[in-house]
Amino acid sequence: MTGSPRPTTAEEDYLKAVFALSEWASAPVTSSDLAAELGVANSSVTVMVRKLVQRGWLSHEKYSPILFTPEGYTVALSVVRRHRLLETFLVRQLGYTWEEVHDEADALEHAVSDLFIERLDALLGRPAADPHGDRIPRADGTLENTSAILAAVLDDGHPAVLERVSDANPATLRALSQAGLEPGSRVQVKGSALVSADGGTARGVTGDVWVRALEHESCSLETIPASDADSGDPR
């Protein structure tokens, strides 16, 4: 970012949205994807993408995917770093729930300086991930890789460690909280549900959760019939 003005709030929102759409998906990012992600008209996306291309942060040809340039990716990582560190601070220090924290961090991330974020990172002990399990980019512009996979593609009954939860669906976050599940929890996939070692069950969440698969002998979870995990009966 050296040598170019800091992005505006709108520019940062667009760059972060492109990052969010591409971080966990293999499909290319389109203008329609961006419009849906940001809740704006396609015409607004066209204007802003053209501006970001002119600034050297995006690459885009008509009818082609929207891609980061190397500089644009660095700028996006800086925004994501601020957002995820702020989420971590709000949850750890101010008692926010993980359902509440995303919008609050959205509002704050545009107002804080790089120095503030560096001090915040140090205060928090340089965390590797935010409360949802998303990896926090480092100050040097690197982002740790993860081998996590979507829980929905894991074989039924396979043990795993919950790694990351999408913050896009508040119902999923509430279901996991009620079941006592969070990043680091050991779980089994049962249909569309996740089941913890003590029987806590979050139903209908596997499309929003990423896990790290374990060998079967690595997990001591009881074998719970899938019909019990997916039923509406309280546990």
C-alpha positions, 0 to 999 in steps of 0.5 A: 500500500506504500505509495498509494492513498488508503482505500475509502470505506467503500473500496475496503468493503468491496475488497473485503467482499471479494476476499470473503467470496473467494477464501472458502470457495473454488468458484470464480467471483462474479459481479452478481456475487458481489452485488448479492454479498454487499446488497447493492445493485449490479450497476454499482458493482460495475462502477466500483470494480472499474475504479478498483481496476484503475487503482491496480487492485483488481483485474477484470475483463467483461464476462470474466471473473473478478480477480485480485492483483498482488497489490490488491490482495495485500490491501484486502488482507490488511482490511481482513486483519483489522476486522478479525482482530477487532472481532477477537478483541470484542469477544475476549475483552468486551463480552460480545457474542459471536453472533453480535460481533461481525457488524460491530467490527465492520463499523470499527475497522475503517476507523482504526490505524495500523498502529492501533491494530499492531498494539491490539494484536500484541495485547491479544497475544497475537492470536492465530484465529478469530472467534469464528475460527477464521485465520487472522492475516499477519502483519507481514501480509501472510495468511496461514493455510488450513486443511479444513473441509466443509462438514457437509462433505465428511462421511457420516459418523466421522470424527473431526475437530470444528475449525471454522464457522461462517458468520453469515448465518446467525441461526447457525451461530446460535445453534452451535452456541446452544450445543456448546460447540466452538472452534476446537470442539471435537465432533461427529457429523450425523446427517446435517448435524454436529454432535459433541462428545457430551451429546450436544447437538447442533442441527442443520449446520454442516453447510456453514461449518468447516472441520478437520477430519480425524482418524476414527481412533483419534476421537472417543465420541460415542456412536450416536444414530444419525436419526437421533442427531437429525430428529427434532427431539431435544437432547 
